[in-house]
């Protein structure tokens, strides 16, 4: 027999677009706020390199023609670890909002020769922050920027004034962590 929560989970998934799914649902306090009580969020961005279009993969990843230097991706990603004012990489949810973020995880892995996956976990994110960070790291890995230039760009105070924005289709929210009750 289905519980009320199972029914709600099934009902939500029946109405969501096919590209989205609720994996887990549970009850909480009446005054719980999912955005403001989160202690961290984890995003994943996927890039693949292939000379020919791949329609099924391109819906969920950024396809590039140029190969990337994985060691440069690793070097670039480590520069984002820790607490930084990331104003140059995004805009706060409210004008004049705080742009200091604590990044706990910033790591690339390579499941196959042509696939690159970036995971980033932080206490909070600015608008476009992940896509700008990915764009910057891809430019480092393809030789358009030096890995050493990251520190200069971390001091930049104009959001996105120095770089582009990685396409949205590679970005996925993986998880949101909350304090134990």
N, CA and C atoms as a LAMMPS dump frame, in Angstrom:
ITEM: TIMESTEP
0
ITEM: NUMBER OF ATOMS
543
ITEM: BOX BOUNDS ff ff ff
-5.0000000000000000e+02 5.0000000000000000e+02
-5.0000000000000000e+02 5.0000000000000000e+02
-5.0000000000000000e+02 5.0000000000000000e+02
ITEM: ATOMS id mol type element x y z
1 1 1 N 0.837 -1.185 0
2 1 2 C 0 0 0
3 1 3 C 0.885 1.253 0
4 2 1 N 0.553 2.186 -0.876
5 2 2 C 1.321 3.412 -1.018
6 2 3 C 1.059 4.372 0.139
7 3 1 N 2.137 4.937 0.683
8 3 2 C 1.974 5.947 1.723
9 3 3 C 1.65 7.286 1.066
10 4 1 N 1.266 8.246 1.875
11 4 2 C 0.951 9.583 1.376
12 4 3 C 2.18 10.218 0.711
13 5 1 N 3.361 10.027 1.31
14 5 2 C 4.582 10.583 0.721
15 5 3 C 4.898 9.931 -0.621
16 6 1 N 4.711 8.631 -0.732
17 6 2 C 4.944 7.947 -2.008
18 6 3 C 3.982 8.451 -3.079
19 7 1 N 2.736 8.688 -2.686
20 7 2 C 1.754 9.229 -3.631
21 7 3 C 2.161 10.623 -4.099
22 8 1 N 2.62 11.442 -3.153
23 8 2 C 3.058 12.791 -3.502
24 8 3 C 4.27 12.74 -4.435
25 9 1 N 5.231 11.873 -4.145
26 9 2 C 6.415 11.715 -4.994
27 9 3 C 6.005 11.315 -6.41
28 10 1 N 5.126 10.349 -6.532
29 10 2 C 4.661 9.907 -7.852
30 10 3 C 3.888 11.006 -8.577
31 11 1 N 3.071 11.752 -7.835
32 11 2 C 2.295 12.833 -8.454
33 11 3 C 3.215 13.944 -8.963
34 12 1 N 4.208 14.312 -8.16
35 12 2 C 5.162 15.339 -8.6
36 12 3 C 5.876 14.905 -9.87
37 13 1 N 6.375 13.679 -9.884
38 13 2 C 7.111 13.19 -11.051
39 13 3 C 6.223 13.04 -12.279
40 14 1 N 4.94 12.809 -12.083
41 14 2 C 4.021 12.695 -13.218
42 14 3 C 3.85 14.035 -13.932
43 15 1 N 3.99 15.14 -13.187
44 15 2 C 3.777 16.461 -13.773
45 15 3 C 5.059 17.192 -14.161
46 16 1 N 6.195 16.71 -13.709
47 16 2 C 7.461 17.366 -14.053
48 16 3 C 7.859 17.041 -15.486
49 17 1 N 8.636 17.928 -16.121
50 17 2 C 9.157 17.61 -17.459
51 17 3 C 10.039 16.36 -17.386
52 18 1 N 10.191 15.669 -18.503
53 18 2 C 10.963 14.421 -18.526
54 18 3 C 12.425 14.608 -18.136
55 19 1 N 12.938 15.814 -18.244
56 19 2 C 14.336 16.079 -17.898
57 19 3 C 14.543 16.272 -16.398
58 20 1 N 13.459 16.215 -15.603
59 20 2 C 13.551 16.425 -14.159
60 20 3 C 12.871 15.285 -13.426
61 21 1 N 13.354 15.012 -12.202
62 21 2 C 12.711 13.996 -11.368
63 21 3 C 13 14.271 -9.902
64 22 1 N 12.008 14.055 -9.069
65 22 2 C 12.185 14.115 -7.623
66 22 3 C 12.582 12.708 -7.187
67 23 1 N 13.721 12.591 -6.503
68 23 2 C 14.237 11.283 -6.101
69 23 3 C 13.803 10.881 -4.699
70 24 1 N 13.607 11.874 -3.835
71 24 2 C 13.324 11.576 -2.43
72 24 3 C 12.444 12.683 -1.867
73 25 1 N 11.583 12.316 -0.962
74 25 2 C 10.702 13.293 -0.331
75 25 3 C 10.503 12.871 1.121
76 26 1 N 10.446 13.849 2.016
77 26 2 C 10.203 13.547 3.422
78 26 3 C 9.534 14.742 4.089
79 27 1 N 8.948 14.502 5.237
80 27 2 C 8.28 15.582 5.968
81 27 3 C 9.314 16.356 6.777
82 28 1 N 8.968 17.609 7.092
83 28 2 C 9.843 18.461 7.893
84 28 3 C 8.977 19.433 8.693
85 29 1 N 9.62 20.325 9.412
86 29 2 C 8.878 21.296 10.214
87 29 3 C 8.09 22.254 9.315
88 30 1 N 7.046 22.84 9.859
89 30 2 C 6.218 23.78 9.104
90 30 3 C 6.98 25.04 8.708
91 31 1 N 7.941 25.463 9.527
92 31 2 C 8.669 26.699 9.235
93 31 3 C 9.972 26.455 8.463
94 32 1 N 10.183 25.258 7.963
95 32 2 C 11.393 24.916 7.206
96 32 3 C 11.455 25.723 5.909
97 33 1 N 12.66 26.266 5.603
98 33 2 C 12.865 27.008 4.355
99 33 3 C 13.982 26.325 3.566
100 34 1 N 13.658 25.679 2.439
101 34 2 C 14.657 24.882 1.709
102 34 3 C 15.844 25.678 1.185
103 35 1 N 15.659 26.923 0.86
104 35 2 C 16.771 27.722 0.332
105 35 3 C 17.671 28.243 1.445
106 36 1 N 17.078 28.825 2.465
107 36 2 C 17.864 29.495 3.492
108 36 3 C 18.455 28.55 4.531
109 37 1 N 17.941 27.351 4.651
110 37 2 C 18.478 26.409 5.632
111 37 3 C 19.491 25.438 5.045
112 38 1 N 19.69 25.465 3.755
113 38 2 C 20.68 24.58 3.131
114 38 3 C 22.079 24.982 3.598
115 39 1 N 22.915 23.982 3.885
116 39 2 C 24.292 24.282 4.29
117 39 3 C 25.258 24.132 3.119
118 40 1 N 24.858 23.389 2.095
119 40 2 C 25.667 23.323 0.872
120 40 3 C 24.821 22.806 -0.278
121 41 1 N 25.293 23.131 -1.485
122 41 2 C 24.672 22.633 -2.713
123 41 3 C 25.806 22.094 -3.573
124 42 1 N 25.51 21.072 -4.36
125 42 2 C 26.524 20.494 -5.235
126 42 3 C 25.988 20.481 -6.664
127 43 1 N 26.768 21.059 -7.575
128 43 2 C 26.419 21.073 -8.992
129 43 3 C 27.425 20.238 -9.77
130 44 1 N 26.97 19.699 -10.872
131 44 2 C 27.834 18.956 -11.795
132 44 3 C 27.676 19.568 -13.181
133 45 1 N 28.822 19.741 -13.854
134 45 2 C 28.813 20.254 -15.221
135 45 3 C 29.562 19.254 -16.093
136 46 1 N 28.954 18.867 -17.215
137 46 2 C 29.54 17.864 -18.104
138 46 3 C 29.903 18.481 -19.448
139 47 1 N 31.125 18.171 -19.889
140 47 2 C 31.64 18.605 -21.19
141 47 3 C 32.1 17.354 -21.923
142 48 1 N 31.83 17.278 -23.219
143 48 2 C 32.439 16.193 -23.987
144 48 3 C 33.011 16.754 -25.273
145 49 1 N 34.091 16.135 -25.722
146 49 2 C 34.762 16.588 -26.937
147 49 3 C 34.516 15.561 -28.027
148 50 1 N 33.962 16.045 -29.12
149 50 2 C 33.667 15.16 -30.247
150 50 3 C 33.488 16.028 -31.488
151 51 1 N 34.069 15.632 -32.613
152 51 2 C 33.977 16.469 -33.814
153 51 3 C 32.596 16.463 -34.476
154 52 1 N 31.788 15.455 -34.186
155 52 2 C 30.481 15.322 -34.839
156 52 3 C 29.377 15.491 -33.798
157 53 1 N 28.289 16.124 -34.211
158 53 2 C 27.15 16.314 -33.301
159 53 3 C 26.67 14.98 -32.749
160 54 1 N 26.206 15.033 -31.513
161 54 2 C 25.677 13.852 -30.835
162 54 3 C 24.382 14.3 -30.15
163 55 1 N 23.244 14.272 -30.874
164 55 2 C 22.006 14.888 -30.385
165 55 3 C 21.554 14.441 -28.995
166 56 1 N 21.676 13.174 -28.668
167 56 2 C 21.219 12.728 -27.347
168 56 3 C 22.092 13.268 -26.222
169 57 1 N 23.38 13.301 -26.42
170 57 2 C 24.29 13.792 -25.373
171 57 3 C 24.261 15.308 -25.266
172 58 1 N 24.061 15.995 -26.38
173 58 2 C 24.129 17.458 -26.37
174 58 3 C 22.987 18.106 -25.596
175 59 1 N 21.957 17.36 -25.301
176 59 2 C 20.876 17.909 -24.477
177 59 3 C 21.322 18.095 -23.034
178 60 1 N 22.333 17.318 -22.611
179 60 2 C 22.742 17.331 -21.203
180 60 3 C 24.233 17.591 -21.002
181 61 1 N 24.926 18.016 -22.033
182 61 2 C 26.361 18.29 -21.913
183 61 3 C 26.769 19.32 -22.96
184 62 1 N 27.884 19.965 -22.71
185 62 2 C 28.455 20.929 -23.641
186 62 3 C 29.4 20.176 -24.564
187 63 1 N 29.094 20.179 -25.851
188 63 2 C 29.979 19.523 -26.819
189 63 3 C 30.971 20.541 -27.345
190 64 1 N 32.229 20.145 -27.309
191 64 2 C 33.302 20.981 -27.842
192 64 3 C 34.048 20.191 -28.905
193 65 1 N 34.683 20.914 -29.801
194 65 2 C 35.476 20.263 -30.84
195 65 3 C 36.909 20.084 -30.374
196 66 1 N 37.373 21.044 -29.596
197 66 2 C 38.771 21.088 -29.185
198 66 3 C 39.017 20.179 -27.977
199 67 1 N 40.118 19.449 -28.004
200 67 2 C 40.514 18.642 -26.848
201 67 3 C 40.976 19.561 -25.72
202 68 1 N 40.859 19.068 -24.493
203 68 2 C 41.285 19.858 -23.339
204 68 3 C 42.42 19.148 -22.612
205 69 1 N 43.271 19.934 -21.981
206 69 2 C 44.365 19.4 -21.178
207 69 3 C 43.82 19.151 -19.766
208 70 1 N 43.642 17.875 -19.414
209 70 2 C 43.035 17.528 -18.129
210 70 3 C 43.866 18.036 -16.95
211 71 1 N 45.174 18.012 -17.058
212 71 2 C 46.014 18.486 -15.948
213 71 3 C 45.799 19.984 -15.702
214 72 1 N 45.532 20.744 -16.76
215 72 2 C 45.233 22.172 -16.589
216 72 3 C 43.857 22.379 -15.953
217 73 1 N 42.897 21.52 -16.282
218 73 2 C 41.584 21.592 -15.629
219 73 3 C 41.743 21.357 -14.126
220 74 1 N 42.521 20.345 -13.769
221 74 2 C 42.738 20.039 -12.347
222 74 3 C 43.405 21.213 -11.628
223 75 1 N 44.405 21.791 -12.267
224 75 2 C 45.115 22.922 -11.67
225 75 3 C 44.179 24.119 -11.495
226 76 1 N 43.402 24.408 -12.521
227 76 2 C 42.476 25.548 -12.46
228 76 3 C 41.406 25.336 -11.398
229 77 1 N 40.877 24.136 -11.298
230 77 2 C 39.782 23.888 -10.351
231 77 3 C 40.227 24.059 -8.906
232 78 1 N 41.456 23.689 -8.594
233 78 2 C 41.918 23.782 -7.206
234 78 3 C 41.999 25.234 -6.727
235 79 1 N 42.161 26.181 -7.628
236 79 2 C 42.245 27.597 -7.25
237 79 3 C 40.934 28.122 -6.67
238 80 1 N 39.822 27.457 -6.953
239 80 2 C 38.524 27.928 -6.472
240 80 3 C 38.176 27.389 -5.086
241 81 1 N 38.963 26.435 -4.582
242 81 2 C 38.704 25.888 -3.247
243 81 3 C 38.915 26.952 -2.18
244 82 1 N 38.08 26.915 -1.152
245 82 2 C 38.221 27.852 -0.048
246 82 3 C 37.229 28.996 -0.132
247 83 1 N 37.466 30.001 0.674
248 83 2 C 36.571 31.155 0.751
249 83 3 C 37.101 32.273 -0.14
250 84 1 N 36.244 32.729 -1.055
251 84 2 C 36.624 33.778 -2.008
252 84 3 C 35.455 34.739 -2.208
253 85 1 N 35.794 35.974 -2.544
254 85 2 C 34.78 36.9 -3.034
255 85 3 C 34.663 36.619 -4.53
256 86 1 N 33.571 36.012 -4.943
257 86 2 C 33.396 35.563 -6.328
258 86 3 C 32.534 36.519 -7.145
259 87 1 N 32.559 37.791 -6.782
260 87 2 C 31.766 38.801 -7.481
261 87 3 C 32.05 38.813 -8.975
262 88 1 N 33.282 38.569 -9.366
263 88 2 C 33.626 38.556 -10.783
264 88 3 C 33.063 37.361 -11.531
265 89 1 N 32.572 36.356 -10.796
266 89 2 C 32.057 35.144 -11.433
267 89 3 C 30.538 35.016 -11.35
268 90 1 N 29.869 36.02 -10.794
269 90 2 C 28.412 35.927 -10.731
270 90 3 C 27.808 37.121 -10.026
271 91 1 N 26.497 37.138 -9.988
272 91 2 C 25.784 38.223 -9.321
273 91 3 C 24.964 37.651 -8.173
274 92 1 N 24.878 38.389 -7.071
275 92 2 C 24.11 37.892 -5.929
276 92 3 C 22.613 37.893 -6.219
277 93 1 N 21.856 37.096 -5.468
278 93 2 C 20.402 37.031 -5.679
279 93 3 C 19.699 38.374 -5.505
280 94 1 N 20.25 39.219 -4.622
281 94 2 C 19.676 40.549 -4.404
282 94 3 C 20.742 41.6 -4.678
283 95 1 N 20.377 42.742 -5.258
284 95 2 C 21.364 43.811 -5.477
285 95 3 C 22.059 44.17 -4.16
286 96 1 N 23.369 44.265 -4.217
287 96 2 C 24.138 44.587 -3.022
288 96 3 C 24.347 43.406 -2.09
289 97 1 N 23.923 42.22 -2.504
290 97 2 C 24.06 41.028 -1.669
291 97 3 C 25.507 40.58 -1.525
292 98 1 N 25.734 39.708 -0.581
293 98 2 C 27.072 39.192 -0.295
294 98 3 C 27.528 38.281 -1.433
295 99 1 N 28.779 38.44 -1.84
296 99 2 C 29.333 37.637 -2.936
297 99 3 C 30.456 36.707 -2.466
298 100 1 N 30.679 36.646 -1.165
299 100 2 C 31.698 35.742 -0.618
300 100 3 C 31.077 34.355 -0.488
301 101 1 N 31.767 33.371 -1.049
302 101 2 C 31.284 31.991 -1.028
303 101 3 C 32.404 31.073 -0.563
304 102 1 N 32.024 30.004 0.13
305 102 2 C 32.986 29.004 0.581
306 102 3 C 32.825 27.764 -0.291
307 103 1 N 33.832 27.465 -1.093
308 103 2 C 33.8 26.317 -2.007
309 103 3 C 34.495 25.141 -1.328
310 104 1 N 33.735 24.069 -1.085
311 104 2 C 34.249 22.879 -0.401
312 104 3 C 34.845 21.867 -1.376
313 105 1 N 34.242 21.766 -2.556
314 105 2 C 34.688 20.814 -3.584
315 105 3 C 34.764 21.561 -4.907
316 106 1 N 35.861 21.397 -5.613
317 106 2 C 36.024 21.949 -6.961
318 106 3 C 36.947 20.972 -7.672
319 107 1 N 36.354 20.034 -8.411
320 107 2 C 37.147 18.921 -8.934
321 107 3 C 36.609 18.426 -10.268
322 108 1 N 37.531 18.189 -11.187
323 108 2 C 37.213 17.57 -12.472
324 108 3 C 37.555 16.09 -12.406
325 109 1 N 36.785 15.26 -13.079
326 109 2 C 37.189 13.881 -13.333
327 109 3 C 36.861 13.558 -14.78
328 110 1 N 37.496 12.521 -15.282
329 110 2 C 37.401 12.186 -16.701
330 110 3 C 36.965 10.724 -16.846
331 111 1 N 35.64 10.479 -16.934
332 111 2 C 35.144 9.102 -17.04
333 111 3 C 35.577 8.383 -18.318
334 112 1 N 35.828 9.14 -19.38
335 112 2 C 36.307 8.549 -20.636
336 112 3 C 37.227 9.568 -21.31
337 113 1 N 37.876 9.151 -22.373
338 113 2 C 38.838 10.025 -23.055
339 113 3 C 38.206 11.312 -23.566
340 114 1 N 36.914 11.283 -23.874
341 114 2 C 36.267 12.466 -24.444
342 114 3 C 35.272 13.14 -23.498
343 115 1 N 35.188 12.688 -22.253
344 115 2 C 34.209 13.253 -21.319
345 115 3 C 34.91 13.844 -20.101
346 116 1 N 34.49 15.047 -19.739
347 116 2 C 35.054 15.77 -18.609
348 116 3 C 33.888 16.189 -17.712
349 117 1 N 33.982 15.883 -16.425
350 117 2 C 32.899 16.175 -15.49
351 117 3 C 33.455 17.008 -14.337
352 118 1 N 32.791 18.122 -14.083
353 118 2 C 33.211 19.04 -13.018
354 118 3 C 32.173 19.036 -11.911
355 119 1 N 32.622 18.802 -10.68
356 119 2 C 31.757 18.876 -9.506
357 119 3 C 32.207 20.049 -8.652
358 120 1 N 31.233 20.834 -8.224
359 120 2 C 31.519 21.964 -7.338
360 120 3 C 30.46 21.993 -6.245
361 121 1 N 30.936 22.066 -5.006
362 121 2 C 30.041 22.154 -3.856
363 121 3 C 30.441 23.383 -3.056
364 122 1 N 29.45 24.181 -2.673
365 122 2 C 29.708 25.405 -1.916
366 122 3 C 28.547 25.675 -0.974
367 123 1 N 28.775 26.603 -0.047
368 123 2 C 27.707 26.951 0.881
369 123 3 C 26.555 27.651 0.17
370 124 1 N 26.843 28.37 -0.906
371 124 2 C 25.813 29.053 -1.7
372 124 3 C 26.434 29.424 -3.043
373 125 1 N 25.592 29.781 -3.996
374 125 2 C 26.068 30.124 -5.339
375 125 3 C 25.486 31.458 -5.781
376 126 1 N 26.252 32.146 -6.601
377 126 2 C 25.79 33.364 -7.257
378 126 3 C 25.147 32.971 -8.579
379 127 1 N 24.33 33.859 -9.143
380 127 2 C 23.761 33.593 -10.462
381 127 3 C 24.894 33.454 -11.475
382 128 1 N 24.846 32.439 -12.289
383 128 2 C 25.817 32.152 -13.352
384 128 3 C 27.208 31.769 -12.845
385 129 1 N 27.38 31.601 -11.554
386 129 2 C 28.703 31.321 -10.994
387 129 3 C 29.315 30.038 -11.556
388 130 1 N 28.583 28.951 -11.552
389 130 2 C 29.143 27.676 -12.019
390 130 3 C 29.488 27.76 -13.5
391 131 1 N 28.596 28.311 -14.298
392 131 2 C 28.843 28.378 -15.743
393 131 3 C 30.02 29.291 -16.079
394 132 1 N 30.219 30.367 -15.321
395 132 2 C 31.377 31.236 -15.561
396 132 3 C 32.674 30.558 -15.115
397 133 1 N 32.63 29.858 -13.991
398 133 2 C 33.816 29.129 -13.531
399 133 3 C 34.187 28.05 -14.539
400 134 1 N 33.202 27.313 -15.039
401 134 2 C 33.478 26.275 -16.041
402 134 3 C 34.056 26.904 -17.302
403 135 1 N 33.45 27.969 -17.783
404 135 2 C 33.944 28.647 -18.99
405 135 3 C 35.406 29.048 -18.812
406 136 1 N 35.7 29.627 -17.668
407 136 2 C 37.072 30.058 -17.4
408 136 3 C 38.033 28.867 -17.425
409 137 1 N 37.665 27.782 -16.752
410 137 2 C 38.544 26.612 -16.681
411 137 3 C 38.731 25.959 -18.053
412 138 1 N 37.684 25.939 -18.858
413 138 2 C 37.794 25.397 -20.218
414 138 3 C 38.753 26.259 -21.039
415 139 1 N 38.687 27.568 -20.86
416 139 2 C 39.617 28.447 -21.572
417 139 3 C 41.056 28.206 -21.131
418 140 1 N 41.264 27.892 -19.861
419 140 2 C 42.604 27.53 -19.386
420 140 3 C 43.04 26.217 -20.035
421 141 1 N 42.153 25.223 -20.042
422 141 2 C 42.49 23.886 -20.552
423 141 3 C 42.67 23.837 -22.063
424 142 1 N 42.173 24.856 -22.773
425 142 2 C 42.354 24.899 -24.23
426 142 3 C 43.406 25.93 -24.64
427 143 1 N 44.101 26.504 -23.665
428 143 2 C 45.207 27.408 -23.961
429 143 3 C 44.84 28.859 -24.201
430 144 1 N 43.582 29.238 -23.988
431 144 2 C 43.181 30.638 -24.198
432 144 3 C 43.567 31.539 -23.023
433 145 1 N 43.693 30.96 -21.851
434 145 2 C 44.09 31.695 -20.645
435 145 3 C 45.118 30.857 -19.891
436 146 1 N 45.883 31.516 -19.039
437 146 2 C 46.846 30.775 -18.225
438 146 3 C 46.208 30.419 -16.884
439 147 1 N 46.618 29.306 -16.326
440 147 2 C 46.111 28.899 -15.014
441 147 3 C 46.518 29.919 -13.952
442 148 1 N 47.647 30.555 -14.149
443 148 2 C 48.135 31.548 -13.191
444 148 3 C 47.255 32.799 -13.157
445 149 1 N 46.494 33.048 -14.204
446 149 2 C 45.654 34.254 -14.262
447 149 3 C 44.422 34.164 -13.366
448 150 1 N 44.151 33.002 -12.811
449 150 2 C 42.949 32.832 -11.982
450 150 3 C 42.942 33.804 -10.811
451 151 1 N 44.08 33.949 -10.138
452 151 2 C 44.127 34.843 -8.973
453 151 3 C 43.748 36.272 -9.351
454 152 1 N 44.183 36.721 -10.513
455 152 2 C 43.828 38.064 -10.974
456 152 3 C 42.308 38.16 -11.179
457 153 1 N 41.722 37.136 -11.79
458 153 2 C 40.289 37.166 -12.058
459 153 3 C 39.456 36.993 -10.789
460 154 1 N 40.014 36.329 -9.783
461 154 2 C 39.302 36.226 -8.507
462 154 3 C 39.18 37.592 -7.836
463 155 1 N 40.038 38.526 -8.199
464 155 2 C 39.973 39.886 -7.643
465 155 3 C 39.048 40.799 -8.457
466 156 1 N 38.59 40.332 -9.603
467 156 2 C 37.72 41.119 -10.492
468 156 3 C 36.397 41.409 -9.786
469 157 1 N 35.92 42.635 -9.907
470 157 2 C 34.69 43.037 -9.217
471 157 3 C 33.509 43.287 -10.153
472 158 1 N 33.686 43.112 -11.44
473 158 2 C 32.578 43.276 -12.38
474 158 3 C 32.137 41.895 -12.85
475 159 1 N 30.937 41.461 -12.504
476 159 2 C 30.499 40.115 -12.86
477 159 3 C 30.581 39.835 -14.356
478 160 1 N 31.345 38.822 -14.705
479 160 2 C 31.394 38.352 -16.085
480 160 3 C 32 39.302 -17.081
481 161 1 N 32.65 40.371 -16.61
482 161 2 C 33.174 41.36 -17.547
483 161 3 C 34.362 40.831 -18.337
484 162 1 N 34.924 39.714 -17.92
485 162 2 C 36.156 39.22 -18.509
486 162 3 C 36.01 37.881 -19.212
487 163 1 N 34.867 37.269 -19.141
488 163 2 C 34.737 35.959 -19.762
489 163 3 C 33.301 35.659 -20.143
490 164 1 N 33.162 34.61 -20.908
491 164 2 C 31.84 34.197 -21.349
492 164 3 C 31.161 33.298 -20.338
493 165 1 N 30.15 32.648 -20.828
494 165 2 C 29.297 31.814 -19.996
495 165 3 C 29.176 30.453 -20.668
496 166 1 N 29.531 29.395 -19.967
497 166 2 C 29.374 28.052 -20.523
498 166 3 C 27.887 27.809 -20.797
499 167 1 N 27.552 27.012 -21.805
500 167 2 C 26.144 26.758 -22.129
501 167 3 C 25.397 26.098 -20.961
502 168 1 N 24.106 26.348 -20.837
503 168 2 C 23.352 25.819 -19.701
504 168 3 C 23.138 24.309 -19.722
505 169 1 N 23.146 23.675 -20.893
506 169 2 C 22.755 22.268 -20.954
507 169 3 C 23.711 21.316 -20.239
508 170 1 N 24.913 21.747 -19.892
509 170 2 C 25.829 20.862 -19.173
510 170 3 C 25.648 20.877 -17.67
511 171 1 N 24.83 21.793 -17.158
512 171 2 C 24.72 22.024 -15.717
513 171 3 C 23.574 21.241 -15.089
514 172 1 N 23.878 20.577 -13.972
515 172 2 C 22.862 19.837 -13.216
516 172 3 C 23.074 20.046 -11.726
517 173 1 N 21.983 20.252 -11.003
518 173 2 C 22.041 20.283 -9.545
519 173 3 C 22.067 18.837 -9.073
520 174 1 N 23.11 18.456 -8.335
521 174 2 C 23.233 17.079 -7.855
522 174 3 C 22.576 16.876 -6.507
523 175 1 N 22.856 17.789 -5.57
524 175 2 C 22.321 17.585 -4.227
525 175 3 C 22.314 18.89 -3.446
526 176 1 N 21.509 18.884 -2.396
527 176 2 C 21.458 19.984 -1.441
528 176 3 C 21.562 19.343 -0.063
529 177 1 N 22.469 19.848 0.754
530 177 2 C 22.677 19.29 2.093
531 177 3 C 22.046 20.209 3.135
532 178 1 N 21.423 19.58 4.133
533 178 2 C 20.794 20.306 5.229
534 178 3 C 21.376 19.822 6.549
535 179 1 N 21.318 20.657 7.594
536 179 2 C 21.812 20.198 8.897
537 179 3 C 20.973 19.022 9.398
538 180 1 N 21.612 18.153 10.156
539 180 2 C 20.873 17.037 10.764
540 180 3 C 19.913 17.607 11.796
541 181 1 N 18.71 17.086 11.82
542 181 2 C 17.699 17.566 12.786
543 181 3 C 17.784 16.77 14.061
